[in-house]
Amino acid sequence: MSQLNPVNKSFCLHQLFESNYFKLLRLIPQLHAIQSPQMQAELGNKPALHLTILDKTRFTLEIQLAYDCQTGATEPLNAESSLHIRIYLDSKTAEVITLSADLHLLPANDYPKAAVDAKWPDNYMLDKWLTHCLTQGYRLTEANHPQAIPA
């Protein structure tokens, strides 16, 4: 992945947050009314896409998204190959909270970064990954896992 370095990162980062939200809404059509603690989308011989609800409040939703690249795996997903995403339902934005070390595409720097600089590569990667998932035809629906989230 080429390194994109916009001049006004703050503005562009907010644009990414909005773009990621609307892409997640297309990927998860029932985003505002999710009741299942887990969902999965499978497309033939492509890796399964897993969603786990980590936290749900009135205005925010925290999810974990991960590819299951091992066919027939019965063990829980490895947190090292997933994205932890916070979705702000009221402001219609979504941002990466943590991106596993296995998925980092850009090298980490040893010097301290400003918050915007630190968030930019992970959220840019999420934007590209969501575009890929949508282009491939992935959709996460509750029809696959109709269990209710425990109160």
QUITA-V39938 format. One line per field, one symbol per residue. ss: DSSP state (@ for helix, = for strand, . for the rest). phi: phi as a letter, one per 40 degrees, with the letter a starting at -180 (. if undefined). A space follows every 50 residues. Layout:
ss: ???
phi: ???
This chain:
ss: ........@@@@@@@@@@@@@@@@@@@...@@@....====......=== ======...=========..........@@@=======....=======. @@@...........@@@@@@@@@@@@@@@@@@@@@@.....@@@...... .
phi: .cccbccbccccccccdccccccccccbdcdcbcbccaaabbbfccccbb bbccaabdbbabbbbacbcbcgcbcdccccbbbbbbbccccfbabccbbd dccccbccccccbcdccccdcccccddcccdccccchcabbcccaccccc c
